[in-house]
């Protein structure tokens, strides 16, 4: 059996799929199998290659469910993932396996990202800023010039933001029972899984940008008109973690979850306030206050209590 199973979900992107597979075929590490999960593409994926296994969904279930299907059909002791519109640099698998072999205590190696495509400069700039802030909060210990090993501080960092590198894991198959599968009912399922990995596994990051992320307007979940959906999904993740802590899971992180949930609800309240949606802002603010008190809540409450014309004058003075 191959040591590494590369799970590749795909839906109606035959040309990009071939490019992704081309980068897999160029890997310097050769002991792998490709598990293609065809999420109801029309026409269906039809490839002839003994190293590739194709599993088809007759009805589209989305990326999270497709990754889980791939996990169930994988035979490797190490699981990697490749989106059908992205690429691996040639040393992607080699470097990930090298880190896992040299550090057997590690369960998950997150992989650094480089961006390409028409909006690559924008993507790289935002990524670099997000990674710099996240790593400052996460701390970690540099084992080599491009490998950082994390402790519990990574949980706090990922509750604030999950940069793309932490959505690109290479994981030991036997660690998945502790981490869990991807939640198909969660919009930000990649982010939720990263937090779960930080909570339940020993993690590290390879900082070199070996995962090549395409930015050509082909994605859907990151488009600006989905901001509200992303905010609501982030709230659901943090409220869920807080409920689990109250039920006895990861209890030592309960204060972090409480703060994160309060901030997530406050950000939603502020978002509605900025848009002039006062009726939506008020209940979100009260939910934030019920999680944890923050001085900023009282300031927003005072603004919401003002008449509309007074609110506009106050905002102008600010």
C-alpha positions as a Markdown table, in Angstrom:
| # | Residue | x | y | z |
|---|---|---|---|---|
| 1 | Unk | 0.0 | 0.0 | 0.0 |
| 2 | Unk | 1.2 | 3.5 | -0.7 |
| 3 | Unk | 2.3 | 5.5 | 2.4 |
| 4 | Unk | 0.5 | 8.7 | 1.4 |
| 5 | Unk | -3.0 | 9.2 | 0.2 |
| 6 | Unk | -3.6 | 12.5 | -1.5 |
| 7 | Unk | -7.3 | 13.3 | -1.4 |
| 8 | Unk | -8.5 | 15.5 | -4.3 |
| 9 | Unk | -12.2 | 16.5 | -4.3 |
| 10 | Unk | -13.5 | 17.9 | -7.7 |
| 11 | Unk | -16.6 | 19.3 | -9.2 |
| 12 | Unk | -17.0 | 20.4 | -12.8 |
| 13 | Unk | -13.4 | 21.5 | -13.3 |
| 14 | Unk | -11.9 | 19.0 | -15.7 |
| 15 | Unk | -9.2 | 21.3 | -17.1 |
| 16 | Unk | -8.0 | 22.5 | -13.6 |
| 17 | Unk | -8.2 | 18.9 | -12.3 |
| 18 | Unk | -5.7 | 17.8 | -14.9 |
| 19 | Unk | -3.4 | 20.7 | -13.9 |
| 20 | Unk | -3.7 | 19.6 | -10.2 |
| 21 | Unk | -2.9 | 16.0 | -11.1 |
| 22 | Unk | 0.0 | 17.1 | -13.2 |
| 23 | Unk | 1.6 | 18.7 | -10.1 |
| 24 | Unk | 0.9 | 15.5 | -8.2 |
| 25 | Unk | 2.7 | 13.5 | -10.9 |
| 26 | Unk | 5.7 | 15.8 | -10.6 |
| 27 | Unk | 6.3 | 15.0 | -6.9 |
| 28 | Unk | 9.8 | 14.1 | -5.8 |
| 29 | Unk | 8.3 | 11.8 | -3.2 |
| 30 | Unk | 6.9 | 8.8 | -5.1 |
| 31 | Unk | 5.1 | 6.6 | -2.6 |
| 32 | Unk | 1.6 | 8.0 | -3.0 |
| 33 | Unk | -1.9 | 7.2 | -4.3 |
| 34 | Unk | -4.4 | 9.8 | -5.5 |
| 35 | Unk | -8.0 | 9.5 | -4.2 |
| 36 | Unk | -10.2 | 11.6 | -6.5 |
| 37 | Unk | -13.7 | 12.3 | -5.1 |
| 38 | Unk | -15.9 | 13.3 | -8.0 |
| 39 | Unk | -18.6 | 15.3 | -6.3 |
| 40 | Unk | -21.3 | 14.8 | -9.0 |
| 41 | Unk | -19.4 | 16.4 | -11.9 |
| 42 | Unk | -21.1 | 16.5 | -15.3 |
| 43 | Unk | -19.7 | 14.7 | -17.2 |
| 44 | Unk | -18.3 | 12.3 | -14.6 |
| 45 | Unk | -14.5 | 12.2 | -14.1 |
| 46 | Unk | -13.0 | 9.4 | -16.2 |
| 47 | Unk | -9.3 | 8.9 | -15.9 |
| 48 | Unk | -7.2 | 5.8 | -16.5 |
| 49 | Unk | -4.2 | 5.7 | -14.1 |
| 50 | Unk | -3.4 | 2.8 | -11.7 |
| 51 | Unk | -2.2 | 5.3 | -9.1 |
| 52 | Unk | -5.6 | 7.1 | -9.1 |
| 53 | Unk | -8.8 | 5.9 | -7.5 |
| 54 | Unk | -12.0 | 7.6 | -8.4 |
| 55 | Unk | -15.0 | 7.6 | -6.0 |
| 56 | Unk | -18.1 | 9.3 | -7.3 |
| 57 | Unk | -21.0 | 11.1 | -5.5 |
| 58 | Unk | -24.1 | 10.9 | -7.5 |
| 59 | Unk | -25.4 | 14.1 | -5.8 |
| 60 | Unk | -23.1 | 16.9 | -4.9 |
| 61 | Unk | -22.4 | 17.1 | -1.1 |
| 62 | Unk | -19.7 | 19.8 | -1.1 |
| 63 | Unk | -16.0 | 19.9 | -0.3 |
| 64 | Unk | -16.1 | 18.8 | 3.3 |
| 65 | Unk | -18.2 | 15.7 | 2.6 |
| 66 | Unk | -16.0 | 15.0 | -0.4 |
| 67 | Unk | -12.8 | 15.1 | 1.7 |
| 68 | Unk | -14.5 | 12.8 | 4.3 |
| 69 | Unk | -15.3 | 10.3 | 1.5 |
| 70 | Unk | -11.7 | 10.4 | 0.5 |
| 71 | Unk | -10.5 | 9.8 | 4.0 |
| 72 | Unk | -12.8 | 6.7 | 4.2 |
| 73 | Unk | -11.3 | 5.3 | 1.0 |
| 74 | Unk | -7.7 | 6.2 | 1.7 |
| 75 | Unk | -5.2 | 3.4 | 2.4 |
| 76 | Unk | -2.2 | 5.5 | 3.3 |
| 77 | Unk | -0.9 | 6.1 | 6.8 |
| 78 | Unk | -0.5 | 9.8 | 6.0 |
| 79 | Unk | -3.3 | 11.9 | 4.5 |
| 80 | Unk | -2.8 | 15.0 | 2.3 |
| 81 | Unk | -5.3 | 17.1 | 0.5 |
| 82 | Unk | -5.2 | 19.0 | -2.9 |
| 83 | Unk | -8.1 | 21.2 | -4.2 |
| 84 | Unk | -8.9 | 20.7 | -7.8 |
| 85 | Unk | -8.0 | 24.3 | -8.7 |
| 86 | Unk | -4.6 | 24.4 | -6.9 |
| 87 | Unk | -1.2 | 22.8 | -7.3 |
| 88 | Unk | 1.6 | 21.2 | -5.3 |
| 89 | Unk | 5.2 | 22.4 | -5.6 |
| 90 | Unk | 7.4 | 19.4 | -6.5 |
| 91 | Unk | 8.8 | 19.0 | -3.0 |
| 92 | Unk | 5.4 | 19.3 | -1.2 |
| 93 | Unk | 5.0 | 15.6 | -0.2 |
| 94 | Unk | 8.8 | 15.1 | 0.3 |
| 95 | Unk | 9.1 | 18.0 | 2.7 |
| 96 | Unk | 5.9 | 17.0 | 4.7 |
| 97 | Unk | 7.0 | 13.4 | 5.1 |
| 98 | Unk | 10.5 | 14.5 | 6.0 |
| 99 | Unk | 9.1 | 16.6 | 8.9 |
| 100 | Unk | 6.9 | 13.7 | 10.1 |
| 101 | Unk | 9.7 | 11.2 | 9.9 |
| 102 | Unk | 12.2 | 13.4 | 11.7 |
| 103 | Unk | 9.7 | 14.3 | 14.4 |
| 104 | Unk | 7.5 | 11.2 | 15.1 |
| 105 | Unk | 5.8 | 13.1 | 18.0 |
| 106 | Unk | 4.0 | 15.3 | 15.4 |
| 107 | Unk | 0.5 | 14.4 | 14.2 |
| 108 | Unk | -0.2 | 17.3 | 11.8 |
| 109 | Unk | 2.1 | 19.4 | 9.6 |
| 110 | Unk | 0.4 | 22.5 | 8.2 |
| 111 | Unk | 1.9 | 23.7 | 4.9 |
| 112 | Unk | 2.9 | 27.2 | 3.8 |
| 113 | Unk | 1.1 | 28.7 | 0.8 |
| 114 | Unk | 2.2 | 30.7 | -2.2 |
| 115 | Unk | -0.3 | 32.4 | -4.5 |
| 116 | Unk | -0.6 | 32.5 | -8.3 |
| 117 | Unk | -3.1 | 33.7 | -10.8 |
| 118 | Unk | -4.6 | 37.1 | -11.7 |
| 119 | Unk | -5.0 | 38.3 | -8.1 |
| 120 | Unk | -1.8 | 36.6 | -6.8 |
| 121 | Unk | -0.2 | 39.8 | -5.5 |
| 122 | Unk | -3.4 | 40.7 | -3.5 |
| 123 | Unk | -3.7 | 37.2 | -2.1 |
| 124 | Unk | 0.0 | 37.0 | -1.1 |
| 125 | Unk | -0.1 | 40.4 | 0.6 |
| 126 | Unk | -3.1 | 39.5 | 2.7 |
| 127 | Unk | -1.7 | 36.1 | 3.5 |
| 128 | Unk | 1.6 | 37.4 | 4.6 |
| 129 | Unk | -0.1 | 39.9 | 7.0 |
| 130 | Unk | -2.4 | 37.3 | 8.4 |
| 131 | Unk | 0.4 | 34.8 | 8.9 |
| 132 | Unk | 2.6 | 37.4 | 10.6 |
| 133 | Unk | -0.1 | 38.2 | 13.1 |
| 134 | Unk | -1.1 | 34.6 | 13.7 |
| 135 | Unk | 2.5 | 33.4 | 14.3 |
| 136 | Unk | 3.1 | 36.3 | 16.7 |
| 137 | Unk | 0.1 | 35.1 | 18.8 |
| 138 | Unk | 0.9 | 31.4 | 18.4 |
| 139 | Unk | 4.5 | 31.6 | 19.4 |
| 140 | Unk | 5.9 | 28.1 | 18.7 |
| 141 | Unk | 9.4 | 26.8 | 18.6 |
| 142 | Unk | 11.5 | 27.0 | 15.4 |
| 143 | Unk | 13.0 | 23.5 | 15.0 |
| 144 | Unk | 14.6 | 24.3 | 11.6 |
| 145 | Unk | 14.7 | 27.4 | 9.5 |
| 146 | Unk | 11.3 | 26.6 | 8.0 |
| 147 | Unk | 9.6 | 24.3 | 10.6 |
| 148 | Unk | 7.8 | 25.6 | 13.7 |
| 149 | Unk | 6.3 | 23.4 | 16.3 |
| 150 | Unk | 3.4 | 24.7 | 18.3 |
| 151 | Unk | 1.9 | 24.3 | 21.8 |
| 152 | Unk | -1.5 | 25.3 | 23.3 |
| 153 | Unk | -1.0 | 29.0 | 22.2 |
| 154 | Unk | -1.9 | 28.0 | 18.7 |
| 155 | Unk | -5.5 | 27.5 | 19.8 |
| 156 | Unk | -5.8 | 31.2 | 20.8 |
| 157 | Unk | -4.3 | 32.3 | 17.6 |
| 158 | Unk | -6.6 | 30.3 | 15.4 |
| 159 | Unk | -9.7 | 31.4 | 17.3 |
| 160 | Unk | -8.8 | 34.9 | 16.1 |
| 161 | Unk | -7.9 | 34.0 | 12.5 |
| 162 | Unk | -7.1 | 30.9 | 10.5 |
| 163 | Unk | -4.7 | 31.9 | 7.6 |
| 164 | Unk | -4.7 | 29.6 | 4.6 |
| 165 | Unk | -1.6 | 27.7 | 5.6 |
| 166 | Unk | -3.6 | 26.3 | 8.5 |
| 167 | Unk | -6.2 | 25.0 | 6.1 |
| 168 | Unk | -3.6 | 22.9 | 4.2 |
| 169 | Unk | -2.7 | 20.0 | 6.5 |
| 170 | Unk | -0.8 | 16.8 | 6.1 |
| 171 | Unk | -2.0 | 14.5 | 8.8 |
| 172 | Unk | -1.2 | 11.0 | 10.2 |
| 173 | Unk | -4.3 | 8.8 | 9.5 |
| 174 | Unk | -4.3 | 7.5 | 13.1 |
| 175 | Unk | -4.6 | 11.0 | 14.5 |
| 176 | Unk | -7.9 | 11.7 | 12.7 |
| 177 | Unk | -9.9 | 9.8 | 15.3 |
| 178 | Unk | -8.8 | 12.4 | 17.9 |
| 179 | Unk | -9.2 | 15.4 | 15.6 |
| 180 | Unk | -12.4 | 14.4 | 13.8 |
| 181 | Unk | -13.5 | 14.7 | 10.2 |
| 182 | Unk | -14.6 | 17.8 | 8.4 |
| 183 | Unk | -18.0 | 19.1 | 9.4 |
| 184 | Unk | -20.1 | 19.3 | 6.2 |
| 185 | Unk | -22.7 | 21.5 | 7.9 |
| 186 | Unk | -20.1 | 24.2 | 8.6 |
| 187 | Unk | -19.3 | 26.8 | 6.0 |
| 188 | Unk | -15.8 | 27.4 | 7.4 |
| 189 | Unk | -15.1 | 23.7 | 7.8 |
| 190 | Unk | -11.4 | 24.0 | 7.0 |
| 191 | Unk | -11.0 | 26.6 | 9.7 |
| 192 | Unk | -13.0 | 24.5 | 12.2 |
| 193 | Unk | -10.8 | 21.5 | 11.5 |
| 194 | Unk | -7.7 | 23.5 | 12.0 |
| 195 | Unk | -8.9 | 24.6 | 15.5 |
| 196 | Unk | -9.8 | 21.0 | 16.3 |
| 197 | Unk | -6.3 | 19.9 | 15.3 |
| 198 | Unk | -4.7 | 22.5 | 17.5 |
| 199 | Unk | -6.9 | 21.3 | 20.4 |
| 200 | Unk | -6.4 | 17.5 | 19.9 |
| 201 | Unk | -3.1 | 16.9 | 18.2 |
| 202 | Unk | 0.6 | 17.9 | 18.1 |
| 203 | Unk | 1.1 | 20.3 | 15.3 |
| 204 | Unk | 3.7 | 22.1 | 13.3 |
| 205 | Unk | 4.0 | 24.4 | 10.3 |
| 206 | Unk | 6.3 | 24.3 | 7.3 |
| 207 | Unk | 6.6 | 27.9 | 6.4 |
| 208 | Unk | 7.9 | 27.5 | 2.9 |
| 209 | Unk | 5.1 | 28.1 | 0.4 |
| 210 | Unk | 4.9 | 24.7 | -1.1 |
| 211 | Unk | 1.1 | 24.7 | -1.5 |
| 212 | Unk | 0.3 | 26.8 | -4.6 |
| 213 | Unk | -3.1 | 28.5 | -4.2 |
| 214 | Unk | -4.8 | 29.8 | -7.3 |
| 215 | Unk | -6.5 | 33.2 | -7.2 |
| 216 | Unk | -8.4 | 33.7 | -10.5 |
| 217 | Unk | -11.9 | 34.4 | -9.3 |
| 218 | Unk | -12.8 | 30.7 | -9.5 |
| 219 | Unk | -13.7 | 30.3 | -5.8 |
| 220 | Unk | -17.1 | 31.0 | -4.2 |
| 221 | Unk | -16.7 | 30.8 | -0.5 |
| 222 | Unk | -14.4 | 33.8 | -0.2 |
| 223 | Unk | -16.3 | 36.3 | -2.3 |
| 224 | Unk | -17.1 | 39.6 | -0.6 |
| 225 | Unk | -20.9 | 39.1 | -0.7 |
| 226 | Unk | -20.5 | 36.2 | 1.7 |
| 227 | Unk | -19.1 | 38.2 | 4.6 |
| 228 | Unk | -22.3 | 37.8 | 6.7 |
| 229 | Unk | -22.3 | 34.0 | 6.1 |
| 230 | Unk | -18.7 | 33.8 | 7.2 |
| 231 | Unk | -19.4 | 35.8 | 10.3 |
| 232 | Unk | -22.3 | 33.6 | 11.3 |
| 233 | Unk | -20.3 | 30.5 | 10.6 |
| 234 | Unk | -17.5 | 31.8 | 12.8 |
| 235 | Unk | -20.0 | 32.4 | 15.6 |
| 236 | Unk | -21.4 | 28.9 | 15.3 |
| 237 | Unk | -17.9 | 27.4 | 15.6 |
| 238 | Unk | -17.0 | 29.4 | 18.7 |
| 239 | Unk | -20.4 | 28.9 | 20.4 |
| 240 | Unk | -20.1 | 25.2 | 19.7 |
| 241 | Unk | -16.6 | 25.1 | 21.3 |
| 242 | Unk | -18.0 | 26.9 | 24.3 |
| 243 | Unk | -20.9 | 24.5 | 24.7 |
| 244 | Unk | -18.5 | 21.5 | 24.5 |
| 245 | Unk | -16.2 | 23.1 | 27.2 |
| 246 | Unk | -19.3 | 23.4 | 29.5 |
| 247 | Unk | -20.0 | 19.7 | 28.8 |
| 248 | Unk | -16.4 | 18.8 | 29.9 |
| 249 | Unk | -14.5 | 18.9 | 26.7 |
| 250 | Unk | -11.3 | 21.0 | 26.5 |
| 251 | Unk | -12.4 | 22.7 | 29.7 |
| 252 | Unk | -9.1 | 24.5 | 30.2 |
| 253 | Unk | -9.8 | 26.5 | 27.1 |
| 254 | Unk | -13.2 | 27.6 | 28.2 |
| 255 | Unk | -12.1 | 31.2 | 29.0 |
| 256 | Unk | -10.6 | 31.5 | 25.4 |
| 257 | Unk | -13.8 | 30.1 | 23.9 |
| 258 | Unk | -15.9 | 32.5 | 25.9 |
| 259 | Unk | -13.9 | 35.5 | 24.8 |
| 260 | Unk | -13.8 | 34.4 | 21.2 |
| 261 | Unk | -17.6 | 33.9 | 21.2 |
| 262 | Unk | -18.2 | 37.3 | 22.8 |
| 263 | Unk | -15.9 | 39.0 | 20.2 |
| 264 | Unk | -17.6 | 37.1 | 17.3 |
| 265 | Unk | -21.1 | 38.2 | 18.3 |
| 266 | Unk | -19.8 | 41.8 | 18.9 |
| 267 | Unk | -18.3 | 41.9 | 15.5 |
| 268 | Unk | -21.6 | 40.9 | 14.0 |
| 269 | Unk | -23.4 | 43.6 | 16.0 |
| 270 | Unk | -20.9 | 46.2 | 14.8 |
| 271 | Unk | -21.3 | 45.0 | 11.2 |
| 272 | Unk | -25.1 | 45.5 | 11.4 |
| 273 | Unk | -24.6 | 48.9 | 13.2 |
| 274 | Unk | -22.3 | 50.1 | 10.4 |
| 275 | Unk | -25.0 | 49.1 | 7.9 |
| 276 | Unk | -27.7 | 50.9 | 9.8 |
| 277 | Unk | -29.4 | 47.6 | 10.8 |
| 278 | Unk | -30.1 | 48.5 | 14.4 |
| 279 | Unk | -32.8 | 45.9 | 14.9 |
| 280 | Unk | -30.2 | 43.2 | 13.9 |
| 281 | Unk | -27.4 | 44.8 | 15.9 |
| 282 | Unk | -29.1 | 44.9 | 19.2 |
| 283 | Unk | -29.8 | 41.1 | 19.7 |
| 284 | Unk | -26.2 | 40.3 | 18.5 |
| 285 | Unk | -24.8 | 42.7 | 21.0 |
| 286 | Unk | -26.9 | 41.2 | 23.9 |
| 287 | Unk | -25.6 | 37.7 | 22.9 |
| 288 | Unk | -22.1 | 39.1 | 23.0 |
| 289 | Unk | -22.7 | 40.5 | 26.5 |
| 290 | Unk | -24.1 | 37.2 | 27.7 |
| 291 | Unk | -20.8 | 35.4 | 26.7 |
| 292 | Unk | -18.4 | 37.9 | 28.3 |
| 293 | Unk | -18.4 | 41.5 | 29.2 |
| 294 | Unk | -16.2 | 43.9 | 27.3 |
| 295 | Unk | -16.0 | 47.7 | 27.5 |
| 296 | Unk | -16.6 | 48.1 | 23.8 |
| 297 | Unk | -20.1 | 46.6 | 24.3 |
| 298 | Unk | -21.2 | 49.5 | 26.4 |
| 299 | Unk | -20.0 | 52.0 | 23.9 |
| 300 | Unk | -21.9 | 50.3 | 21.1 |
| 301 | Unk | -25.0 | 50.0 | 23.3 |
| 302 | Unk | -24.8 | 53.7 | 23.9 |
| 303 | Unk | -24.7 | 54.4 | 20.2 |
| 304 | Unk | -27.6 | 52.1 | 19.5 |
| 305 | Unk | -29.6 | 53.9 | 22.1 |
| 306 | Unk | -29.2 | 57.2 | 20.3 |
| 307 | Unk | -31.8 | 58.4 | 17.8 |
| 308 | Unk | -30.8 | 58.0 | 14.2 |
| 309 | Unk | -29.8 | 61.6 | 13.6 |
| 310 | Unk | -27.8 | 61.7 | 16.8 |
| 311 | Unk | -26.1 | 58.4 | 15.9 |
| 312 | Unk | -25.0 | 59.9 | 12.6 |
| 313 | Unk | -23.6 | 63.0 | 14.3 |
| 314 | Unk | -21.7 | 60.9 | 16.8 |
| 315 | Unk | -20.3 | 58.7 | 14.1 |
| 316 | Unk | -19.2 | 61.8 | 12.2 |
| 317 | Unk | -17.3 | 63.2 | 15.2 |
| 318 | Unk | -15.6 | 59.8 | 15.8 |
